[in-house]
């Protein structure tokens, strides 16, 4: 996956490439590809068009309960022969941000050990 804007990485927050699940209120499950404080990349059987807002429960390995986030689909991209959605989170509360940070630190630790 290459950035669209002249090959530059425009991200300001760390992003962890690790698998996780994100569940909609409808019960549909998205397969997470990467996650940051500001958003995520995921695939779904039925991708949601850009501009739509979603309520998602993130299910992260090692985190006791799901993390509720609100986000907007900003772009559809090709990923591993699938259509993936870039989702930008709206303001994430402090407690969910802490849980995401713990999960990101754990994922980085496992990557270094593996």
C-alpha positions in Angstrom: 0.0 0.0 0.0 1.6 3.3 -1.0 0.5 6.7 0.1 -1.5 8.6 -2.5 0.2 12.0 -2.1 3.5 11.9 -3.9 4.7 8.8 -2.1 5.1 10.7 1.2 3.8 9.4 4.5 1.5 12.1 5.9 0.7 10.4 9.2 1.5 12.2 12.5 0.6 9.3 14.8 2.2 5.9 15.1 0.4 3.1 13.2 0.6 -0.6 14.1 0.1 -3.2 11.4 -1.5 -6.1 13.3 -4.7 -8.0 12.9 -7.8 -7.3 15.0 -11.6 -7.2 14.6 -14.0 -4.2 14.5 -17.7 -4.9 14.9 -20.6 -2.7 13.7 -23.8 -2.4 15.6 -25.4 -4.3 12.8 -23.2 -7.3 13.7 -21.0 -7.0 10.6 -17.4 -7.7 11.3 -14.5 -5.9 9.7 -11.0 -7.4 9.6 -8.5 -4.8 10.9 -5.2 -4.4 9.1 -3.6 -1.6 11.0 -4.6 0.8 13.8 -3.5 4.2 15.2 -5.0 6.7 17.5 -6.4 8.6 14.5 -7.9 5.7 12.5 -7.6 2.3 11.0 -7.5 0.3 7.8 -9.8 -2.6 7.4 -11.5 -4.9 5.0 -15.1 -6.0 4.9 -17.4 -8.3 2.9 -19.4 -5.2 2.0 -17.3 -2.1 2.2 -18.9 1.2 3.2 -18.6 4.1 0.9 -16.5 7.1 1.8 -18.3 9.9 3.7 -20.3 7.5 5.9 -19.9 7.5 9.7 -19.6 4.3 11.6 -19.8 3.2 15.2 -17.4 0.4 15.8 -16.4 -1.8 18.7 -12.7 -2.7 18.4 -11.8 -6.2 19.6 -8.1 -6.2 20.3 -6.1 -9.2 21.5 -5.2 -8.8 25.2 -7.7 -6.1 25.9 -10.5 -7.3 28.2 -13.4 -5.4 26.7 -14.2 -3.9 23.3 -13.3 -0.3 22.6 -16.1 1.9 21.2 -15.0 4.4 18.5 -16.8 6.6 16.0 -15.2 7.1 12.6 -15.8 8.2 9.0 -14.8 6.2 6.0 -12.4 8.5 4.1 -11.2 6.3 1.3 -11.5 2.9 -0.4 -8.1 1.3 -1.4 -6.9 -1.9 -2.9 -5.2 -4.2 -0.3 -4.1 -7.8 -0.9 -6.7 -8.3 -3.7 -9.5 -6.9 -1.5 -11.1 -3.5 -1.1 -10.0 -1.9 2.2 -11.5 1.1 4.0 -9.5 3.9 5.5 -11.5 5.1 8.5 -10.6 8.3 10.4 -11.7 8.3 14.0 -13.7 11.3 15.4 -12.5 12.4 18.8 -11.6 9.4 20.9 -12.1 9.7 24.6 -9.1 9.3 27.0 -9.9 5.8 28.3 -10.2 4.2 24.9 -7.0 6.0 23.7 -5.2 4.4 26.7 -6.5 1.0 25.8 -5.4 1.5 22.2 -2.0 2.7 23.4 -1.6 -0.4 25.6 -2.5 -2.7 22.7 -0.1 -0.9 20.4 2.8 -1.2 22.9 2.0 -4.9 23.3 1.9 -5.4 19.5 5.3 -3.7 19.1 6.7 -5.8 21.9 5.6 -9.0 20.3 7.0 -7.9 16.9 10.4 -7.3 18.5 10.4 -10.7 20.1 9.2 -12.6 17.0 
